[in-house]
Amino acid sequence: MASAEEFCENYLVLDASEASLYDIACILICSTTFLNTKKFYKQRSQDVEKSTVSFRQRWVVFASVLLQKLFIWGKKPMALIGSLIELWLNLLSSNGGFFGLLINIITGKVVNPVESPEKYNSIIGVLDKRVKLDESIKKGDGRYKPSLAMMASKLAYENEAFVQAAVQQHLKMDFIGFYKFWNDYQQKFTTYAMMFQDRSDPNLIVIAFRGTEPYDVTQWVVDVDISWYEFKDMNNSTTIGKIHGGFMKALGLQQIKGWPKELDLPPNAKDKHPFAYYYLREKIKEILEKNPNAKFMVAGHSLGGALAILFLAVLGLHEETWLLKRFEGVYTFGQPRVGDGRFGRHMMNIIKDHDVRYFRFVYSNDIVPRVPFDDNALFYKHFGSTLYYDSIYNGKVLKEEPNKNYFSLVWVIPKYLTAF
């Protein structure tokens, strides 16, 4: 595993692909000094130097590595199960339900959904087929941009052909692109995003990151990877806080180099393996330079929400003042925590200094906004206000969602049934 020492003094970097079952067991019983000799584990922090790593912290690391390992082992069966379920649901949808499918089989008129990718839904899309905005919400209404961000975050789960058709035919907007991005640590494509333009006055460019797909093991590994990095500003003088490593890697964090302002890579490498932050930053600059009145917003659900707010964070790290002035807002839905309290204060300064709007929507007992936990073992904290909705959609603005670390195996099923 590449060392983080060149760009970061304090860090915890986990790589479950390099861990054996023996290594995972050692997390609970072996010293941190011993673990640092293993390929899967690299840690450097004041806690380690003072030997104050708690047993609960060890359990958290143990759980993270074990879950990553289980997901890696289950990659092929989970992908197969997911694709079969999606195919079956699309077969039913395309043929008018179960009895319609039976009739079409008998008459030899079965509609194959695979042949029409612009109509082929993900599991998310099958459960929620909306592709149009609420007609009662017009441009200029304070709900318009959150509504547009919500729709973009939902569409980001679909394939490129479906997204393009939905943007052009239903939203009546300009489709710019659908992208997949490289993860330098996993050495594979793990991140997806879409971009379109609302030609209102002024023009609004919308970027939406895809969240965690139910059967995409690669994205689950990103979610449960509790690696973290304590970053400093570009002058290396002020610490801005600890940030979730899995999310940063998905956004484009570079091995060895961290977050250089510009990538020193040959053009063919950038085209073959584009990184989310760097590619989208340049694409937005290109569009904004052609239209002095345009602004852009970034949205996402779940993992996509984490990437959306961290996109703003890296722009702030790189002191992209020109872009930050054109940044309309970040809209996240069911976003997990992404950093510690110091990072939260740093982000609130960026949001205030550049007048960037930040809306973090939370629905009822959704577990995702309540992880990683905000406790003594993990340092993660939300920042900014919460737009909280209870199970019957009564909304209010809160400092923090209720039951901030809530999780119960006993009540999770009835709570999700209530939500459904």
C-alpha positions as CSV (number, residue, x, y, z in Angstrom):
1,M,0.0,0.0,0.0
2,A,1.2,3.5,-0.9
3,S,2.4,5.6,2.0
4,A,0.4,8.7,2.9
5,E,3.4,10.3,4.6
6,E,4.2,12.6,1.7
7,F,1.0,14.6,1.9
8,C,-0.3,13.9,5.4
9,E,1.3,13.6,8.9
10,N,-1.6,12.0,10.7
11,Y,-3.7,9.3,9.1
12,L,-5.2,5.8,9.4
13,V,-5.2,3.9,6.1
14,L,-6.9,0.5,5.7
15,D,-6.7,-1.8,2.7
16,A,-8.8,-4.9,3.4
17,S,-7.7,-6.5,0.1
18,E,-4.2,-7.0,1.7
19,A,-5.6,-8.4,5.0
20,S,-5.7,-12.1,5.8
21,L,-8.1,-13.5,8.5
22,Y,-5.1,-13.7,10.8
23,D,-4.4,-10.0,10.2
24,I,-8.0,-9.1,10.9
25,A,-7.9,-11.0,14.2
26,C,-4.7,-9.2,15.1
27,I,-6.5,-5.9,15.1
28,L,-8.1,-6.8,18.5
29,I,-5.1,-8.4,20.2
30,C,-1.9,-7.0,18.7
31,S,-0.1,-3.7,19.3
32,T,-0.5,-0.8,16.9
33,T,3.3,-1.0,16.3
34,F,2.9,-4.6,15.2
35,L,-0.1,-3.7,13.0
36,N,1.9,-1.0,11.2
37,T,4.2,-3.8,9.9
38,K,1.3,-5.3,8.0
39,K,0.5,-4.2,4.5
40,F,-3.2,-3.6,5.2
41,Y,-2.7,-1.2,8.1
42,K,-0.9,2.2,8.3
43,Q,-1.5,4.6,11.1
44,R,0.2,7.6,12.4
45,S,-1.3,9.9,14.9
46,Q,-0.9,11.4,18.4
47,D,-3.1,8.7,19.8
48,V,-0.8,6.0,18.5
49,E,2.3,7.8,19.8
50,K,0.7,8.1,23.2
51,S,-0.6,4.5,23.1
52,T,-4.1,5.8,23.9
53,V,-6.0,3.8,21.2
54,S,-9.0,2.4,23.0
55,F,-10.4,-1.1,22.7
56,R,-13.6,0.3,21.2
57,Q,-11.6,2.0,18.5
58,R,-10.0,-1.3,17.8
59,W,-13.4,-2.9,17.4
60,V,-14.4,-0.2,15.0
61,V,-11.3,-0.8,12.8
62,F,-11.9,-4.6,13.1
63,A,-15.5,-4.2,11.9
64,S,-14.5,-2.0,9.1
65,V,-11.8,-4.3,7.7
66,L,-13.9,-7.4,8.2
67,L,-16.9,-5.9,6.4
68,Q,-14.7,-4.7,3.5
69,K,-13.3,-8.3,3.3
70,L,-16.7,-9.8,3.2
71,F,-17.9,-7.4,0.5
72,I,-14.8,-8.2,-1.6
73,W,-15.4,-11.9,-1.2
74,G,-19.1,-11.5,-2.1
75,K,-18.5,-9.2,-5.1
76,K,-19.5,-11.7,-7.9
77,P,-22.5,-13.3,-6.2
78,M,-23.9,-9.9,-5.1
79,A,-23.4,-8.5,-8.6
80,L,-25.1,-11.5,-10.1
81,I,-28.1,-11.4,-7.7
82,G,-28.5,-7.6,-8.3
83,S,-28.4,-7.9,-12.1
84,L,-31.0,-10.8,-12.0
85,I,-33.3,-8.9,-9.7
86,E,-33.0,-5.7,-11.9
87,L,-33.7,-7.8,-15.0
88,W,-36.8,-9.5,-13.5
89,L,-38.2,-6.2,-12.2
90,N,-37.7,-4.6,-15.7
91,L,-39.2,-7.6,-17.4
92,L,-42.3,-7.1,-15.3
93,S,-42.4,-3.4,-15.8
94,S,-41.9,-3.6,-19.6
95,N,-44.6,-6.3,-20.0
96,G,-47.4,-4.9,-17.9
97,G,-46.8,-6.8,-14.7
98,F,-46.7,-10.6,-13.9
99,F,-49.9,-11.5,-15.8
100,G,-48.9,-9.3,-18.7
101,L,-45.6,-11.1,-18.9
102,L,-47.3,-14.5,-18.9
103,I,-49.6,-13.5,-21.7
104,N,-46.6,-12.1,-23.7
105,I,-44.7,-15.4,-23.2
106,I,-47.7,-17.4,-24.5
107,T,-48.2,-15.1,-27.5
108,G,-44.5,-14.8,-28.2
109,K,-44.5,-11.0,-27.7
110,V,-42.2,-10.6,-24.7
111,V,-40.6,-7.2,-24.5
112,N,-36.9,-7.5,-23.8
113,P,-36.0,-4.4,-21.6
114,V,-32.3,-4.9,-22.3
115,E,-32.9,-3.8,-25.9
116,S,-34.1,-0.4,-24.7
117,P,-31.5,1.0,-22.3
118,E,-33.3,4.4,-22.2
119,K,-36.2,2.6,-20.5
120,Y,-34.1,0.2,-18.3
121,N,-34.4,1.1,-14.7
122,S,-32.1,0.5,-11.7
123,I,-33.7,-1.0,-8.6
124,I,-34.1,2.6,-7.3
125,G,-35.8,3.6,-10.6
126,V,-38.2,0.7,-10.5
127,L,-39.3,1.6,-7.0
128,D,-39.7,5.3,-7.8
129,K,-40.5,5.9,-11.5
130,R,-40.8,9.7,-11.2
131,V,-38.8,11.5,-13.9
132,K,-40.6,14.9,-13.9
133,L,-40.5,17.7,-11.4
134,D,-43.6,18.5,-9.3
135,E,-45.6,20.8,-11.7
136,S,-46.8,22.9,-8.7
137,I,-43.2,24.0,-8.0
138,K,-42.2,26.7,-10.5
139,K,-38.9,28.4,-11.2
140,G,-38.4,31.1,-8.6
141,D,-40.1,29.1,-5.9
142,G,-37.8,28.4,-3.0
143,R,-38.5,24.7,-3.4
144,Y,-37.4,24.6,-7.0
145,K,-33.7,24.0,-6.7
146,P,-34.0,21.4,-3.8
147,S,-36.6,19.7,-6.0
148,L,-34.3,19.7,-9.0
149,A,-31.4,18.5,-6.8
150,M,-33.6,15.6,-5.5
151,M,-34.5,14.5,-9.0
152,A,-30.9,14.7,-10.2
153,S,-29.8,12.6,-7.2
154,K,-32.4,10.0,-8.1
155,L,-31.5,9.9,-11.8
156,A,-27.8,9.5,-11.0
157,Y,-28.6,5.8,-10.2
158,E,-29.6,5.1,-13.8
159,N,-27.7,4.3,-16.9
160,E,-26.5,6.9,-19.3
161,A,-29.1,6.4,-22.0
162,F,-31.9,6.6,-19.4
163,V,-30.5,9.7,-17.8
164,Q,-30.1,11.5,-21.2
165,A,-33.7,10.6,-22.2
166,A,-35.0,11.8,-18.8
167,V,-33.1,15.1,-18.9
168,Q,-34.0,16.0,-22.5
169,Q,-37.6,14.6,-22.8
170,H,-39.0,15.0,-19.3
171,L,-37.0,17.8,-17.6
172,K,-36.6,19.6,-20.9
173,M,-33.0,20.6,-20.1
174,D,-29.7,20.1,-21.8
175,F,-27.8,16.9,-21.1
176,I,-24.1,17.5,-20.7
177,G,-22.7,14.2,-19.8
178,F,-22.7,11.0,-17.7
179,Y,-19.3,9.9,-16.3
180,K,-17.5,7.2,-14.5
181,F,-14.4,8.0,-12.5
182,W,-11.3,6.1,-11.3
183,N,-10.4,5.3,-7.8
184,D,-6.6,5.5,-7.4
185,Y,-6.6,3.2,-4.3
186,Q,-8.9,0.5,-5.5
187,Q,-7.5,0.8,-9.1
188,K,-11.0,0.6,-10.6
189,F,-13.9,2.8,-11.5
190,T,-16.0,3.3,-8.4
191,T,-17.6,6.7,-8.8
192,Y,-20.4,7.9,-11.2
193,A,-21.8,11.4,-11.8
194,M,-24.1,13.2,-14.3
195,M,-24.3,16.8,-15.4
196,F,-27.0,18.8,-17.1
197,Q,-27.9,22.4,-17.6
198,D,-31.1,24.2,-16.8
199,R,-31.4,27.1,-19.2
200,S,-33.2,29.4,-16.9
201,D,-32.0,32.9,-16.2
202,P,-29.3,32.7,-15.0
203,N,-28.3,29.4,-16.4
204,L,-27.8,26.7,-13.8
205,I,-25.5,23.7,-14.2
206,V,-26.4,20.7,-12.1
207,I,-24.0,18.0,-11.0
208,A,-25.2,14.9,-9.2
209,F,-23.1,12.1,-7.8
210,R,-24.5,8.6,-7.6
211,G,-25.1,7.1,-4.2
212,T,-24.4,3.5,-3.0
213,E,-26.2,1.0,-5.3
214,P,-27.7,-2.0,-3.3
215,Y,-25.6,-4.6,-5.1
216,D,-22.4,-2.7,-6.0
217,V,-19.8,-4.1,-3.6
218,T,-17.2,-1.6,-4.7
219,Q,-19.3,1.2,-3.4
220,W,-20.1,-0.6,-0.2
221,V,-16.3,-0.9,0.4
222,V,-16.0,2.8,0.0
223,D,-18.8,3.3,2.6
224,V,-17.3,1.1,5.3
225,D,-13.7,2.1,4.8
226,I,-13.1,4.3,7.9
227,S,-9.6,5.3,6.8
228,W,-9.1,9.0,7.6
229,Y,-6.6,11.7,6.8
230,E,-5.9,14.9,8.8
231,F,-5.3,17.5,6.1
232,K,-3.6,20.9,6.3
233,D,-4.2,23.9,4.0
234,M,-2.2,24.4,0.8
235,N,0.4,26.4,2.7
236,N,0.8,23.4,5.1
237,S,0.4,25.8,8.0
238,T,-3.1,25.2,9.4
239,T,-4.9,21.9,10.1
240,I,-8.4,21.8,8.5
241,G,-9.4,18.5,10.2
242,K,-9.8,14.8,9.8
243,I,-11.7,13.6,6.8
244,H,-13.2,10.2,5.8
245,G,-10.7,8.4,3.6
246,G,-13.1,6.2,1.7
247,F,-15.1,9.1,0.4
248,M,-11.9,11.1,-0.5
249,K,-10.5,8.2,-2.4
250,A,-13.8,7.9,-4.4
251,L,-13.6,11.7,-5.2
252,G,-10.1,11.4,-6.6
253,L,-7.5,11.5,-3.8
254,Q,-4.1,10.5,-5.2
255,Q,-1.8,7.9,-3.8
256,I,1.4,9.5,-2.4
257,K,0.4,13.0,-3.6
258,G,-2.9,13.5,-1.9
259,W,-4.7,16.6,-3.4
260,P,-2.3,18.4,-5.7
261,K,-3.9,21.4,-7.2
262,E,-3.1,20.2,-10.7
263,L,-2.5,16.6,-11.8
264,D,0.9,15.9,-13.4
265,L,-0.3,13.2,-15.7
266,P,0.0,12.7,-19.5
267,P,-3.3,13.5,-21.4
268,N,-3.9,9.9,-22.3
269,A,-3.8,8.9,-18.7
270,K,-6.3,11.6,-17.7
271,D,-8.7,10.4,-20.5
272,K,-8.3,6.7,-19.7
273,H,-8.6,7.1,-15.9
274,P,-10.4,10.4,-15.1
275,F,-10.7,11.4,-11.4
276,A,-14.0,12.8,-10.3
277,Y,-12.9,16.1,-8.7
278,Y,-10.3,17.1,-11.3
279,Y,-12.5,16.2,-14.3
280,L,-15.6,17.9,-13.1
281,R,-13.7,21.0,-11.9
282,E,-12.3,21.5,-15.4
283,K,-15.6,20.7,-17.1
284,I,-17.4,23.3,-15.0
285,K,-14.7,25.9,-15.6
286,E,-15.0,25.3,-19.4
287,I,-18.8,25.9,-19.3
288,L,-18.8,28.8,-16.9
289,E,-16.1,30.7,-18.9
290,K,-18.6,30.7,-21.9
291,N,-21.4,32.1,-19.8
292,P,-20.7,34.8,-17.2
293,N,-24.2,34.5,-15.7
294,A,-24.2,30.8,-15.1
295,K,-23.8,29.1,-11.7
296,F,-23.5,25.5,-10.7
297,M,-24.9,23.3,-7.9
298,V,-23.9,19.9,-6.7
299,A,-26.2,17.2,-5.3
300,G,-26.2,13.6,-4.2
301,H,-27.9,10.9,-2.1
302,S,-26.2,8.8,0.5
303,L,-22.6,8.3,-0.7
304,G,-23.4,10.8,-3.5
305,G,-24.2,13.4,-0.8
306,A,-20.8,12.8,0.9
307,L,-19.0,13.3,-2.4
308,A,-21.1,16.5,-3.1
309,I,-20.0,18.3,0.1
310,L,-16.4,17.1,-0.2
311,F,-16.3,18.5,-3.8
312,L,-16.9,21.9,-2.1
313,A,-14.2,21.1,0.5
314,V,-11.5,20.4,-2.1
315,L,-12.4,23.5,-4.1
316,G,-11.9,25.4,-0.8
317,L,-8.6,23.5,-0.1
318,H,-7.3,24.6,-3.6
319,E,-8.5,28.1,-3.0
320,E,-10.6,28.1,-6.3
321,T,-12.1,31.5,-5.5
322,W,-13.4,32.1,-9.0
323,L,-15.4,28.8,-9.0
324,L,-16.5,29.3,-5.4
325,K,-18.1,32.6,-6.4
326,R,-20.1,30.7,-9.0
327,F,-21.1,27.9,-6.6
328,E,-24.8,28.2,-6.0
329,G,-25.2,25.4,-3.4
330,V,-24.8,21.8,-2.2
331,Y,-27.9,19.7,-1.7
332,T,-27.6,16.3,0.0
333,F,-30.1,13.7,0.9
334,G,-29.4,11.0,3.5
335,Q,-25.7,12.1,3.6
336,P,-23.3,10.3,6.0
337,R,-20.9,12.2,8.2
338,V,-17.6,13.1,6.4
339,G,-15.2,14.6,9.0
340,D,-14.5,15.7,12.6
341,G,-15.6,18.9,14.4
342,R,-12.6,20.9,13.2
343,F,-13.3,20.0,9.6
344,G,-16.9,21.0,10.2
345,R,-15.9,24.5,11.5
346,H,-13.6,24.8,8.5
347,M,-16.4,24.0,6.1
348,M,-18.8,26.5,7.7
349,N,-16.2,29.2,7.1
350,I,-16.0,28.3,3.4
351,I,-19.8,28.2,3.2
352,K,-20.1,31.6,4.9
353,D,-17.1,33.3,3.2
354,H,-18.3,32.4,-0.3
355,D,-22.1,32.5,0.3
356,V,-22.6,28.9,-0.7
357,R,-25.9,27.4,0.2
358,Y,-25.8,24.0,2.0
359,F,-29.0,22.0,2.5
360,R,-28.7,18.6,4.2
361,F,-32.0,16.7,4.1
362,V,-32.6,13.8,6.5
363,Y,-35.7,11.5,6.5
364,S,-36.9,10.1,9.8
365,N,-34.9,7.1,11.1
366,D,-32.6,6.7,8.0
367,I,-29.5,5.1,9.4
368,V,-27.1,6.6,6.8
369,P,-27.0,10.2,8.2
370,R,-26.2,8.7,11.6
371,V,-23.0,7.0,10.5
372,P,-20.0,7.0,11.0
373,F,-21.0,7.4,14.7
374,D,-20.4,10.6,16.6
375,D,-18.9,9.1,19.8
376,N,-15.7,8.5,21.7
377,A,-14.5,5.8,19.3
378,L,-15.2,7.8,16.2
379,F,-14.8,11.5,15.8
380,Y,-17.3,12.2,13.0
381,K,-19.7,15.1,13.3
382,H,-22.2,16.8,11.0
383,F,-22.0,20.6,10.4
384,G,-24.7,23.1,9.4
385,S,-28.4,22.7,10.0
386,T,-30.5,19.6,9.3
387,L,-33.7,19.8,7.2
388,Y,-35.4,17.0,9.0
389,Y,-38.6,15.2,8.0
390,D,-40.4,12.7,10.2
391,S,-42.1,9.5,9.0
392,I,-45.2,11.5,7.8
393,Y,-43.1,14.2,6.2
394,N,-43.5,17.0,8.7
395,G,-40.4,19.1,8.2
396,K,-38.4,21.3,10.5
397,V,-34.9,22.8,10.8
398,L,-32.8,21.2,13.5
399,K,-29.2,21.5,14.6
400,E,-28.9,17.7,14.6
401,E,-31.2,14.9,13.6
402,P,-32.8,13.1,16.6
403,N,-31.1,10.0,17.9
404,K,-27.8,11.0,16.2
405,N,-26.3,7.6,16.7
406,Y,-29.5,5.6,16.6
407,F,-29.4,2.0,15.5
408,S,-31.4,-1.0,16.7
409,L,-31.6,-4.4,15.0
410,V,-34.9,-5.0,16.9
411,W,-36.6,-1.8,15.6
412,V,-35.0,-1.4,12.2
413,I,-37.6,-3.5,10.4
414,P,-40.7,-1.8,11.8
415,K,-39.1,1.6,11.3
416,Y,-38.4,0.9,7.6
417,L,-42.0,-0.5,7.2
418,T,-43.3,2.7,8.6
419,A,-41.1,4.7,6.2
420,F,-42.3,2.6,3.3
